[in-house]
Amino acid sequence: MEKRMRAVVIDRTGGPDVLRIADVPVPEPAAGEVLIRVACAGVNPADWKCREGYLSHFMQYSFPFVIGFDVSGVVAAVGSGVQGFAPGERVFAQTEVGAGKWGSYAEYVAVSQDSVVPMPDNLGFADAAAVPTPALAAWTGLFDEGGLRSGQTVLVHGGAGAVGTFAVQLANATGATVAATCSAARRDELMALGCEQAIDYRGGEIAAAMRAWAPAGADLVLDAVGGGTLPEGMDLLKSGGILVAILTLVSGDYGPDPAEAARRGVRAALAFSKMPSGTRLREIAALLGAGRVRPPRIECLPLEEAGRALDLVQSGQAASKLVLRITEPRDF
C-alpha cells in the first residue's frame, strides 16, 4: 500500500492563497538519497519567493510542489549506494528545492546524501532546522566569496537577521574583527555574539560610524539585506576590499556592480555556493557542537500555520527565526 503524508503544497506559483495542506505520497529515496522523517522545517525568505515563482529562473516546478529549504529529523530509510547513515539517526540538511525537488514542509523529504549531516548532540530539532540556509549563506559570503581571514575587519549589514547572526559568529570564530548594523534594540545581543561595534542603521550614520571604527576601511562588507539598503557599501571598503551581497531575488535587485567596484579600486561579488551544501554544513555543525556558534533565537509554529509564518517573514514582522514543527519529538 502506498504510504501517504501531510505536506504544504502549491499547485501554481503566487501569493498566500496558493498554499494548501495536502495528502500526498511519501517520496521513495532514489539511489544516493536519504529519506528523512521531518521533525522541523526552517522558514526562510527563499520559501515565500519559491511560492511566488522568483526561483523559476533557476528551477522547474512540478506541481503539486512541496516548498521548504531547511529540515531536521531522523533517517527513515536510505536509497541504494548510501553509506554512513542509519535509520533513526538525527540529521539536518538543506533540501534540493532549488533543483526542483520536493522540500521540507512535509512529514518526509528525500535529500541527496551529500547534503545530509548528523545533528550535533547539543542541538534540538527546532534549533537545527533554523541553521542550514542562513548559515550556509553567511559562510559562502564570508569565506567562499569574501575570502575572510583572521585579523581582517568585516562589516555585516543586517547583523540581527538569521544570516547576519551566523555571519557575525562565523567571522568572530575565524579571528576577524566584526562590526554589524542593527536596530538599537538588538545592539546588546550582537555585542554578546562577538561584535566589536554595533551600528544603528536607523540613525543614517553608518558611513560616519565606520570611519570612526575602521578609518582605513573594512576588508569585507557582507550585505545580508540587499534591496539597495546600503548604497554607500563600496565607500566603506579599504583599497582592494570586497563587497559581497546576498541577493534578495526580488525584481530590480541585481547586487553591486563589479565594473563600478573596479573603478573604485575594490571588488564586488554575489554569494553563490559552488559545492554540495553538506560539505560546508559539516564544518558549521562542528562549530555548533563545540559551542563556538549558536543558532538564532527561534519561534516554533505548527505545520498548519505555514501560511502565517511565510506572511510574517515576507512582511518583516517576524521577531525571531521561525520554524515549523512537523512531528512532535515524542513521536520519534
Buried (B, 14 or more C-beta within 10 A) or exposed (E): EEEEBBBBBBEEBEEBEBBEEBEBEBBEBBEEBBBBBBBBBBBBBBBBBBBBBBBEEEBEBEEBBBBBBBBBBBBBBBBEEBEEBEEEBBBBBBBBBBEEBBBBBBBBBBBBBBBBBBBBEEBBBBBBBBBBBBBBBBBBBBBBBBBBEEEBBBBBBBBBBBBBBBBBBBBBBBEBBBBBBBBEEBBEBBBEBBBBBBBBBEEEEBBEBBBEBBEEBBBBBBBBBBEEBBEEBBBBBBEEBBBBBBBBBEEEEEBBEBEEBEEBEBBBBBBEBEEBBBEBBEBBBEBBBEEBBBBBEBBBBEBEBBBEBBBBBBEEEBEEBBBBBBBEEEEE
